[in-house]
Amino acid sequence: MTEETPGFDEKPDVPSGATDDAEPKAAASSSEAGAAPAGDASAQIAGLTAQLDQSRKALDERTADLQRLQAEFQNYRRRVERDRITVKEIAIANLLTELLPVLDDIGRARDHGEFVGGFKSVGESLETVAAKMGLQQFGKEGEPFDPTIHEALMHSYAPDVTETTCVAILQPGYRIGERTIRPARVAVAEPQPGAQTVKDESEAGEEKDNSSEEG
């Protein structure tokens, strides 16, 4: 019989390469475990960056929409204000146009010395109110005739004018700002036919005489 030594266990034979192979595998496993979280983080950052870009793009679009709406609203306000002013001017012009015959009567009464007493007080008050509303009277004797603001009702020739001139104001004109609501109705006079030629010849003769005297 073979005697066995108590308390001694024989270890199985282990190939010499087994231990050496186990360590690289463990190292590789550790590397893979560390690389996996790093790849997930990069993917998360890329996803968040894409979401941020989309959010910025959406914000830019909403900002552009808001700016466009604000510009449209400002244009609408300006258009409404312009229309309101235009309607107001038209209403005032229509009202004052209806009052022009009354103002003409007041002017004729003043010219004939009948603008007295209570009628004078009322007439002056009406003229003051019309002036406050922007009504302006125009048309004076001696000013050059302008077909855009004058209406010629009478025509004559005069030797003492050098151009078509308003020699009498039959009815004054009225305007509101730059808008004429009634032209001035006037009598005009033009230079006498041939008077300009005679005048030119006379001036030429005087110049000739002056030259001869100087020589």
Disulfide bonds with the S-S distance in Angstrom:
none
